[in-house]
Amino acid sequence: MIIIGHHAISFSPFMRVKSVEDIAKVGAESVVWFDTSALKQEAAFEIAKHCYNFQVKYAVKIHSLEELVLFANLTPQFLLLDRLEKAKAFQKVVEHYLLDCKLLCVIKSQKQLAKIAQLGIDGAIFKQVLEEFR
């Protein structure tokens, strides 16, 4: 199980972007991330295609199964999901199609890790990781 953001476990910084131009300002050690709900669909796909074409490590916060299957084809490192009730169904799709990306649930506290583990989700990312490095 992947755990990103726990103080005892080292991790790469996550840098939020809103455009392809923002990616140039991010260091190579960082993981670029964006939220599909904060962008127009075309802008989100433009960022994902750029990351795919230039092998930039990135994560995308998704909100539907449709987004999962579309963005998975642009090989993000992580798919981020903040709706725990959808996690099991999304994880089944990731496993069924043997997708190269990992599904991470966004969590607020360490107490949620047991639930994520019981559901068989690839991992968790603490919410503050996504808020710290804007």
N, C-alpha and C positions, 0 to 999 in steps of 0.2 A: 504494500500500500504506500503510495506517495503522500508525503505530508510536507506542505510548503507553508512556512511562516511560523513554525514552532521555534521558540528561542534556542532550543537545544540542537536543532538541525539546520545546517547551512543550506542556503538556497540562493539562486540568482535573483537579482532585483527584477521586478516587473514594472515596466514603464508603459503607461497608457498613452495611446496615440489616437488622433482623430483624422489624420490624413497621411498620405505617403510622405509628404514633406517632413512630418514629425519624426519619421523613422531615422532620418539622417542625423538627428540630434541624440539618438540613443546609442549607448556604448554596446560593443559587440558582446559583452558579458551578460547583458540584460535580455530579458524576454519581453518583446513587444506584446501589448494586449489591447483589445478594443471590445466595446460592447455593441452588439448589433442594434440594440434598441436606441442607442444614442446617435446613430448615423443613418443616413439614407442607404437603402440597400445597395445601390451602385457604388457608393463610397466604401462600404464595408467589403464588397467584392474586390474593389480596386486595391485596397490595403492587403487583403489576403493574397491576391494574385501577385502583387509586388513581393511579398514575403516568400511566397512559393518560388517565384522566378529567381530571386536573389538569395535563397536559402537562409532567410532570416528566421530565427526562432521566434515563434509567436503563439499567442493564445487568443481565443475568441470566446466571448461570453454569449452563449446561445439561449434561445427562449422557446424553441420548437423543434420537433423531430425533423421538419423540413430543413431548418437551418443546420441541424446536425449533419444530415446526409450531404447537403450542398457544400458546407465548409470543410467537411472531412475529406472531400476530394481535392482540396487545396492544402492538404497535409499540415495542419497546425500541430504544434507539439502537444497542446492541451485544448480541450473544450471545457469551458467553465459553465457551471450551472448553479444558480442560487435557489432553485426550487427542489427541495429534497423529495417531495412527493412524486416528481417526475424522474428521479435519478435511476431507479431500478429499470424502468422501461427504456430509458436512454442507454444504460449500460448494456442491456440485452442487444440493442442494435449495434453498438460498438463491437461487442464480442461476436455477434452473428456474422458480420461482414469483415471481421478481423482487421479493423481499422488501425492504422498506425498511430493515431493520436490517443491520448489518455483523457478520460473523463474525470474532472475534478469538481467536487461540490464546494461551493463557497460557504465557509462556516464562520461563526462568531466566537465560539469557545471550544476548548479542548474536550468538553463533555460530549460534543457531537461526534467525536471520532469513532466511538463504539458503534453508533448507529450506522455511520458510513461503512464501517468494516462489516457489520452484519448484513448490509445490503449488497456487499460484494462490489462496491464502487472502486474504480482504479485509485482514487485518492481524494485528498481534501486540500484546500488552500484557505488560509485564514483571511478574512475580509480586509484586515488592516494592511496586508501585503498589497492589495489592489488600491488602497487609499493613500498609502505612504508616499509613493513615488509618482505622483501625477505630474 
